Amino acid sequence: MPVTTRNAHLRNGTTPEKMVKPGPQTTASRSLTEITPRPSPYLLLIYPFILALGSLYSAISPVASIQQETPLAAGITSEINAPHIPVNYFSSKRNLVNLLFVKRGWFWTSLALLFLQLTSKASSASPTPNKRANHYLQAFLRYCLLTLTWVFVTQWFFGPPLVDRSFTLTGGHCEGLPAKIADNPAAKLATIYSGSVCKAAGGYWRGGHDISGHVFMLVLSSASLLYEMYLADRHSAHPSVSPRAAANVAHDLTAEEKKSMGGWESETEAKARMYARYFLYGVVALDCLMLLTTAIWFHTWMEKLNGMLIAGIGLWVTYFIGDFVPAWREVVGGL
C-alpha cells in the first residue's frame, strides 16, 4: 500500500494491513503546501471579534458598566493602577491567572515553543542536506524576532518601552507619589517616563493613551504558537499524520516497518509530541480567556485596538512578509 494511502488511515489512528517501502513519489517528496494548506491571515480576525465581544459585554452589562465608570477623557485616556473595587474575580488585577500567567506570559509562550521544537522531528528528506538544521535555525530566528518585538513594546526600548513612551507623549504622567519621592528630583524624574518605576514608587499613571500591553502580548503569544505548530507539522517527516494517530500506529510497528516508512517515530516520541501540543493548546486557551477578560474589564476600546494592531504588525513581519521579500523567507522562513 503506498505511503499516501497509508496516511489516510493514520489520520484516524488505524493500522493498514500491509505496508510497502515508499517509492520515489512519497509524501516527503511532494509539495508541503499541497499536504498542509497555509492558514489564511484572515484567521487573525478572531482577535478583533474577541475584543468586540468583550467591549460589547462591558457596555451592556450593568456590573461591567459600573466598573468602567472613571473620569477619563473620551476614548483616549486611562488610569493605570488607580484604585478600584473589583466586582468579580477576573475584574481584579490580582487574580491568580493574571499574576501567574499573564504577568509572566512570555515565559509560558517560550516554554510552549521549546516543548514544541524539542518534540518535533523535522524531515531530512529534501534536496537541501541541512534542511533539518535549517528548520530549527529558522524557528529560533523567528522566536528572537517575536521576543524582540515583545521587549521593545512592553519592557525596554532604549529606555522606557514603547507603551510607556506613547503614554507620556499623549500627556500621561505619574501621580500619587509619596512625599519622599515627590521631593526628590532625581527619583521623581525616574518615574516620569516609566510606568513600572512609577508603580514601584507607589504612584500611578494618569492622563495618557495607554496602549494595552496585555492585549499585545496575548495576541502575539497565541497566534505565534499556532503558526509555529503549523510550521513544525508542515516540516515534519509525516506532515499529514496527527501525533495521536502516530502514537497509535507506532505501538504496532516493527523496526523494519518504521525504517520503511522513512524513519517512523517511536510511540514515546509520538506521545511526547502530542503532550507538547496539549500544553501549547492550554497556553493558547488561557491567552484567549484573558484577552476576553481584558476586553471586558480594562482599557478603552482604542487602547485595546492599538495593542492588537501592534501585535498584528509583529506577526505579519515574522510570518507573512516573505510573500513580498523572498530573501526574508530564505533567512527566517515563515508561512
C-alpha positions as CSV (number, residue, x, y, z in Angstrom):
1,M,0.0,0.0,0.0
2,P,1.6,3.4,-1.0
3,V,2.5,5.8,1.8
4,T,0.0,8.3,0.7
5,T,-2.8,5.8,1.1
6,R,-1.4,4.7,4.4
7,N,-1.5,8.2,5.8
8,A,-5.3,8.4,5.1
9,H,-5.6,5.5,7.7
10,L,-3.2,7.3,10.1
11,R,-5.4,10.3,10.4
12,N,-8.0,8.0,12.1
13,G,-5.3,6.2,14.1
14,T,-5.9,2.9,12.4
15,T,-3.3,0.5,11.1
16,P,-3.4,-0.8,7.5
17,E,-2.9,-4.5,6.9
18,K,0.1,-4.2,4.7
19,M,2.9,-1.7,4.2
20,V,5.4,-1.4,1.4
21,K,8.6,0.6,1.1
22,P,7.7,4.0,-0.3
23,G,8.7,4.7,-3.9
24,P,10.0,8.0,-5.3
25,Q,6.6,9.7,-5.1
26,T,6.3,9.8,-1.3
27,T,4.6,12.5,0.8
28,A,8.1,13.8,1.8
29,S,8.9,14.5,-1.9
30,R,5.7,16.3,-2.7
31,S,5.0,19.9,-2.2
32,L,4.3,20.6,1.5
33,T,1.8,23.2,0.7
34,E,-0.3,20.6,-1.1
35,I,-0.3,18.4,2.0
36,T,-1.0,21.2,4.6
37,P,-2.5,24.3,3.0
38,R,-1.2,27.5,4.6
39,P,-3.5,29.1,7.2
40,S,-5.2,32.2,6.0
41,P,-4.1,35.5,7.5
42,Y,-7.8,36.3,7.8
43,L,-7.9,33.9,10.8
44,L,-6.4,36.8,12.7
45,L,-9.8,38.4,12.6
46,I,-10.7,36.2,15.6
47,Y,-8.9,38.8,17.7
48,P,-11.0,41.8,16.8
49,F,-14.0,39.6,17.3
50,I,-13.0,38.7,20.8
51,L,-12.2,42.4,21.6
52,A,-15.6,43.5,20.1
53,L,-17.4,40.8,22.1
54,G,-15.7,41.9,25.4
55,S,-16.3,45.5,24.7
56,L,-20.0,44.9,23.9
57,Y,-20.4,43.0,27.1
58,S,-18.7,45.8,29.1
59,A,-21.1,48.3,27.6
60,I,-24.4,46.4,28.2
61,S,-23.6,44.7,31.5
62,P,-24.7,46.8,34.5
63,V,-21.8,45.3,36.6
64,A,-19.2,45.9,33.9
65,S,-20.5,49.4,33.3
66,I,-20.1,50.4,36.9
67,Q,-16.5,49.1,36.8
68,Q,-15.8,51.2,33.8
69,E,-17.1,54.5,35.4
70,T,-14.0,56.6,35.8
71,P,-13.3,60.2,35.0
72,L,-11.5,59.6,31.7
73,A,-11.2,61.8,28.7
74,A,-13.3,60.2,25.9
75,G,-11.7,57.3,24.2
76,I,-8.0,58.2,24.8
77,T,-7.1,58.2,28.5
78,S,-6.6,55.6,31.1
79,E,-5.8,55.5,34.8
80,I,-3.4,52.5,35.3
81,N,-3.2,51.3,38.9
82,A,-5.9,53.7,40.0
83,P,-7.7,52.0,43.0
84,H,-11.0,50.4,42.3
85,I,-13.2,47.8,43.9
86,P,-13.3,44.6,41.8
87,V,-16.8,43.3,41.2
88,N,-15.7,39.7,40.4
89,Y,-12.5,37.6,40.5
90,F,-11.4,38.3,36.9
91,S,-12.0,42.1,37.2
92,S,-9.2,42.2,39.8
93,K,-5.7,42.6,38.5
94,R,-4.6,40.4,41.4
95,N,-6.4,37.3,40.2
96,L,-4.0,34.3,40.1
97,V,-4.4,33.8,36.3
98,N,-3.2,37.4,35.7
99,L,-0.4,37.2,38.3
100,L,0.9,33.8,37.4
101,F,0.1,33.6,33.7
102,V,-0.3,36.9,32.0
103,K,2.3,38.8,34.0
104,R,4.7,36.0,33.0
105,G,3.1,35.4,29.7
106,W,6.2,35.4,27.5
107,F,7.8,32.7,29.8
108,W,4.9,30.4,29.2
109,T,4.9,31.2,25.5
110,S,8.7,30.4,25.4
111,L,8.2,27.2,27.3
112,A,5.4,26.0,24.9
113,L,7.6,26.8,21.9
114,L,10.6,25.0,23.4
115,F,8.5,21.8,24.1
116,L,7.1,22.1,20.5
117,Q,10.5,22.2,18.9
118,L,12.1,19.5,21.2
119,T,9.3,17.1,20.3
120,S,9.2,18.0,16.6
121,K,11.1,15.8,14.2
122,A,11.9,17.8,11.1
123,S,12.2,15.8,7.9
124,S,15.6,15.2,6.4
125,A,14.1,14.2,3.0
126,S,14.9,17.2,1.0
127,P,17.2,18.3,-1.8
128,T,18.9,20.5,0.8
129,P,21.1,18.3,3.0
130,N,20.8,20.6,6.0
131,K,17.1,21.0,6.0
132,R,16.6,19.7,9.5
133,A,19.2,22.1,11.0
134,N,17.8,24.9,8.9
135,H,14.3,24.3,10.2
136,Y,15.4,24.7,13.8
137,L,17.6,27.7,13.0
138,Q,14.7,29.5,11.3
139,A,12.4,28.6,14.2
140,F,15.0,30.1,16.6
141,L,15.3,33.3,14.5
142,R,11.5,33.8,14.4
143,Y,11.4,33.3,18.2
144,C,14.1,36.0,18.5
145,L,12.1,38.4,16.3
146,L,9.0,37.8,18.4
147,T,10.8,38.2,21.6
148,L,12.5,41.4,20.4
149,T,9.1,42.8,19.5
150,W,7.7,41.9,23.0
151,V,10.7,43.5,24.7
152,F,10.5,46.7,22.6
153,V,6.8,47.2,23.1
154,T,6.4,46.2,26.8
155,Q,9.8,46.1,28.5
156,W,12.5,48.3,27.1
157,F,13.2,50.4,24.0
158,F,16.5,52.2,24.6
159,G,14.9,53.4,27.8
160,P,11.2,53.1,28.6
161,P,9.2,50.7,26.4
162,L,7.0,51.9,23.5
163,V,3.8,51.6,25.5
164,D,5.2,54.0,28.2
165,R,6.6,56.4,25.6
166,S,3.2,56.6,23.9
167,F,1.6,57.2,27.2
168,T,3.8,60.1,28.2
169,L,3.8,61.6,24.6
170,T,-0.1,61.8,24.9
171,G,0.0,63.7,28.2
172,G,0.4,60.9,30.7
173,H,2.3,61.4,33.9
174,C,2.8,59.8,37.3
175,E,0.7,60.9,40.2
176,G,0.2,59.9,43.8
177,L,3.9,59.7,44.7
178,P,4.9,59.6,48.4
179,A,6.3,62.8,49.7
180,K,9.8,61.4,50.0
181,I,9.8,60.6,46.2
182,A,8.0,63.8,45.1
183,D,10.5,66.0,47.0
184,N,13.5,64.1,45.4
185,P,14.1,65.5,41.9
186,A,16.2,62.5,40.7
187,A,13.7,59.9,42.0
188,K,10.7,61.8,40.6
189,L,12.4,62.2,37.2
190,A,12.8,58.4,37.0
191,T,9.0,57.9,37.5
192,I,8.0,60.3,34.7
193,Y,8.8,58.0,31.7
194,S,8.3,54.5,33.1
195,G,5.1,53.0,34.3
196,S,6.9,50.2,36.2
197,V,9.1,52.7,38.1
198,C,6.0,54.9,38.8
199,K,4.1,51.9,40.2
200,A,7.1,50.6,42.2
201,A,7.4,54.1,43.8
202,G,3.8,54.0,44.9
203,G,2.2,56.2,42.3
204,Y,0.0,55.5,39.2
205,W,-0.2,56.6,35.6
206,R,-2.8,59.2,34.7
207,G,-3.9,61.1,31.7
208,G,-2.4,59.5,28.6
209,H,-3.2,56.9,26.0
210,D,-2.2,53.6,27.4
211,I,-1.7,51.0,24.7
212,S,-2.8,47.7,26.1
213,G,0.3,45.6,26.7
214,H,-1.9,42.7,27.8
215,V,-3.8,42.7,24.5
216,F,-0.5,43.0,22.6
217,M,1.2,40.1,24.4
218,L,-1.9,37.8,24.4
219,V,-2.4,38.2,20.7
220,L,1.3,37.8,19.8
221,S,1.6,34.8,22.0
222,S,-1.5,32.8,20.9
223,A,-1.1,33.5,17.2
224,S,2.7,32.7,17.1
225,L,2.1,29.5,19.0
226,L,-0.5,28.3,16.5
227,Y,1.6,29.3,13.5
228,E,4.7,27.6,14.9
229,M,2.8,24.4,15.5
230,Y,1.6,24.5,11.8
231,L,5.2,25.0,10.6
232,A,6.5,22.2,12.8
233,D,3.9,19.9,11.4
234,R,4.5,21.0,7.8
235,H,8.2,20.4,8.1
236,S,7.8,17.0,9.9
237,A,8.7,13.7,8.3
238,H,5.0,12.8,8.2
239,P,3.1,16.1,7.9
240,S,-0.3,14.6,7.3
241,V,-0.3,12.4,10.4
242,S,-1.6,13.6,13.8
243,P,0.6,12.9,16.9
244,R,-2.2,10.8,18.4
245,A,-2.6,8.7,15.3
246,A,1.2,8.3,15.0
247,A,1.4,7.1,18.6
248,N,-1.4,4.5,18.0
249,V,0.3,3.2,14.9
250,A,3.9,3.2,16.3
251,H,2.7,0.9,19.0
252,D,2.3,-2.0,16.5
253,L,5.2,-1.2,14.1
254,T,8.3,-3.3,13.9
255,A,11.8,-1.7,13.5
256,E,11.8,-2.7,9.8
257,E,8.4,-1.2,9.2
258,K,9.4,2.1,10.9
259,K,12.5,2.2,8.7
260,S,10.5,1.5,5.5
261,M,8.2,4.4,6.5
262,G,11.0,6.9,6.4
263,G,12.2,6.6,10.0
264,W,8.9,6.5,11.7
265,E,9.0,7.9,15.2
266,S,8.6,5.7,18.3
267,E,5.5,5.6,20.4
268,T,7.2,7.5,23.1
269,E,8.3,10.3,20.6
270,A,4.8,10.5,19.2
271,K,3.2,10.8,22.7
272,A,5.7,13.5,23.7
273,R,4.8,15.4,20.5
274,M,1.1,15.0,21.5
275,Y,1.6,16.2,25.1
276,A,3.7,19.2,23.9
277,R,0.7,20.2,21.7
278,Y,-1.7,19.8,24.6
279,F,0.5,22.2,26.6
280,L,0.5,24.6,23.7
281,Y,-3.3,24.4,23.4
282,G,-3.6,25.2,27.1
283,V,-1.4,28.3,26.7
284,V,-3.5,29.5,23.7
285,A,-6.7,28.8,25.6
286,L,-5.6,30.9,28.6
287,D,-4.4,33.6,26.2
288,C,-7.9,33.9,24.6
289,L,-9.6,33.7,28.0
290,M,-7.5,36.6,29.4
291,L,-7.9,38.5,26.2
292,L,-11.6,38.4,26.6
293,T,-11.2,39.4,30.3
294,T,-9.1,42.3,29.4
295,A,-11.6,43.4,26.7
296,I,-14.4,43.4,29.3
297,W,-12.7,45.0,32.4
298,F,-9.7,47.0,31.3
299,H,-8.6,49.8,29.0
300,T,-10.5,51.8,26.4
301,W,-11.5,50.5,23.0
302,M,-8.8,52.4,21.2
303,E,-6.1,51.3,23.7
304,K,-7.1,47.6,23.1
305,L,-7.3,48.1,19.4
306,N,-3.8,49.6,19.2
307,G,-2.4,46.8,21.3
308,M,-3.9,44.3,18.8
309,L,-2.7,46.2,15.8
310,I,0.9,46.4,17.0
311,A,0.9,42.6,17.7
312,G,-0.5,42.1,14.2
313,I,2.4,44.1,12.7
314,G,4.9,41.9,14.5
315,L,3.1,38.7,13.3
316,W,2.9,40.0,9.7
317,V,6.6,40.8,9.6
318,T,7.6,37.5,11.1
319,Y,5.3,35.2,9.1
320,F,4.0,36.9,6.0
321,I,6.4,39.5,4.7
322,G,8.2,36.7,2.9
323,D,5.4,36.8,0.3
324,F,6.8,40.1,-0.8
325,V,10.5,39.7,0.2
326,P,11.7,36.2,-0.8
327,A,15.1,36.8,0.7
328,W,13.4,37.3,4.1
329,R,11.8,33.9,3.8
330,E,15.1,32.3,2.9
331,V,16.5,33.5,6.2
332,V,13.7,33.2,8.8
333,G,11.2,31.0,7.0
334,G,7.5,31.8,7.6
335,L,4.2,30.7,6.3
